[in-house]
Structure formats: structure tokens, C-alpha cells
């Protein structure tokens, strides 16, 4: 199998995960800035690999499989680290909602693909809004320090709750779209 440029970008994003973990735990005052930068690079690379795949006409089934895996791995690893760093119900509750949705919708998409109905469950605008708010929230919470008098962590946590609400809404939309197939094959 030939590795295309978009797939290489996705693999690069996956390679950033252990680097992120190491930098997240470094005992230096600049570690949060470096971890936020790594996360930002990973987030931007998610857009870049999709853009490259479409513009270079290098979309592949392997890339379509690998891209969401890379996204979910990065997000779940960061959520676990943030819950560990800030153990409270305020952090845990939206985290459980987000991780549970990611697992559930991934399983639903896989099942729908096996049935040949993968186009029934496509990414919606709400799903994209959820992703943007989630990435913004995670970036703020990774940075975590006040900036120009703004409580960055708390702003990130507020956005995280918005992401959790959008997560529930997008999950309900996915389930509604898939419901006819679920009823037929369930």
C-alpha cells in the first residue's frame, strides 16, 4: 500500500499523541504552552489532511478509516489527562458524555457500513460545531493559565459544556437518521 500525503499527515497526527503526553507532564512552566501548541498542530493537521485528500484527489478507504481514529485517539487521550489533572464532577461529567458518544457513534457508523448504509449517518453541521467547540475547549483547558486577566481554564470548561450539549444533540441526530435501518435490521 502506498502512503499518500494526506495519510502521512494523519499518521503524523497520531505520532503527536505520545509527544503530547510527555510534554503535558513535563515539570516546566512552559509545558502547558508547548502542549497547547502540539494540540493546535494536531487540530490543524486534521483539517489539512482532509483538504489535501480532496484537492489532490487522494481520498482512500484507508485514509477515511484512519482519520477519525486519529481524531478520537487524540481527543480521548487529552480528555483522560485533563480529568486526571482536574478531578471533579465538573470535568468528569461532560467528559463521560463526550467519550460515550464517540464510542457509540463510531460503533453505529461501523455497523451501518457493514449493512451498506454508511451514507445514512453522515457528519452534520451540529457534529462539526461540536468538534470545533470541543477542540477550542480542550485547547483552552490544556493552556489552563489566565491570559490577559481572562480565566482561560474556566472559559474552556464553559465551552466544554457547550460541546457536551452539542455532543448529545449530534448523537440524537445520528440516531434519528439511522433509526429506519436500526428498525429494519435490529
N, C-alpha and C positions, 0 to 999 in steps of 0.2 A: 504494500500500500504506500502510495506517495503522500507525504505530508505537505499539504498546501500551506500557503502563508497564513490564511485565516485560522487553520487548525494549529499552526505553530504559535499563533498569538494566544489561542485558548490554552494550549499546553503551558505557555509562559505564565498565564494567569494562575494555573494550578500550581506551578513551581513557586509562585509567590506566597502560597499558603504557609509552608514551614518557615520561610523567611519572616513573614508577618508574625507568627507565633514567637519566634526568637526575639524579634525586636520589641514586641509587646511586653515581654518580661524583662527586658534589659533595665538595670537599675540606674539609668541615667536620666537627667532632667529633660533631655531632648527625645527620649524614646517614644513619647506619645506623638510628637511631630513626625518622626520617621515612620511610625506605624500608620499614622493617618495618610502620609504620602504613599506608602505601599498600597494601602487600601484604595486610594484615589487612582493610582496607576492601574490596579486590577479592575476597578469600576469602569474606567475609560476604555481599557482593553476589551471589555465586554461589548461595548458599542463598536469599537474598531474592528473586531473580528467579524461581526455581522455585516458591517459596511463593506469590508474587503470581500467577503464571500459573495455578496450580491453584486458589487461593482465589477469584480474580476470574474464573475460567473464561475465561482469555485465552491458553490454550495454542495455539500455532500451529506450522505446519511450519517457518516461517522461524525462530521462536524455538528450536525443537528442533534446527535445524541450527546456529544461531549460538552457542548456549550452550556446547556442547563445543568449538567453535572458539576462543571467548574463553578458556575454561579452558586449553586446550592452548597457545595463544599465550603466555599469562601464565607458565605453568609452564616452557615451553621457554626463553623469554627469561631467566627467573630462573636456570634451570639453567646456561645458557651464561655468564651473568655470574658466577655462583658458581664455575664451573670456571675461568674466566679469573682470578678473584681468588685462587683456591686451586688452582693447577695441580699435581695429584698423582694418582697412580693411585687413591688412596683416595676422591677426589672424582669422578674420571672414570669409573671402572668402574660404580658404581651409576647414574651419570647416563646412560651409554650404554644400560644396561638399561632405564631408565625411558623415555627418549626413543624407543628402538627399539620398545618395547611400545606406546607411544602411537600411533606411526605405523602399526604393524602392525594394531592393533585398530581404529583409525579406518578403515583400508583394508578390513578384514574387514567392519565394520559397513556401509560403503558398498556393498560387493559384495553382502552379504546383503540390503540394502534393494532393490537392483536386481533381485534374484531374488524379491522379495516375502516374504522370510523374516527380516525385521529383528527380529521378536519372539523369534526363536530365540536371539539374542545380546543379552540384557538386562543391565543393571547388577546385579551380585550384591553380597551383603554384603561379600565379600572385596574387591571393587572399591571399595566405599565406605570400608572400613577402610584400603585402600591410599591413597585420596585424602586421608583425614583425617591419616594418618601422614605422607604426603608434604607436605601443607600445613604441618603442625606443624614438621616437619624444616626445610623451606625458611624458615619464619619465624625459627626459632632461628638458622639459618646466616646469614640476612640481618642479624640483630641482631649476631651474632658476638662480642660482648664478654662477659666474665664478669659475672655479675649475682649479687649477694649471695654471692660466693665460688663460685658454680657455673660450670663451664666450658660456657657456653651453646653455643658453636660445636660442641664435641665431643659434647655431648648431642644436638644437632641432627644431626650426622653419624651417630651411632648410630641415631637414629630413621630417618634416610635409608636406612640399610642394611635396616632392618625394612621400610620402604616398597618397597625394591627386591625383597626376598623376596616380599612380598605382590603386587608387580607381576608377578613370574614366575608365582605361583600363580594370580592372576586371569586372566592370559593363557592358561594351560593350561585353566582352566575355560571360558573363552570358546571356545577351540579345540575342546574336548570337546563343548560344546553345538552348535557349528557343524559338527562333523565329518560328521554324516549329510548335510547339504546340500553340503558340500565334496565328499564322495564321489560324490554324485548328479550334481553339475554340474562337477566337476573334470576 
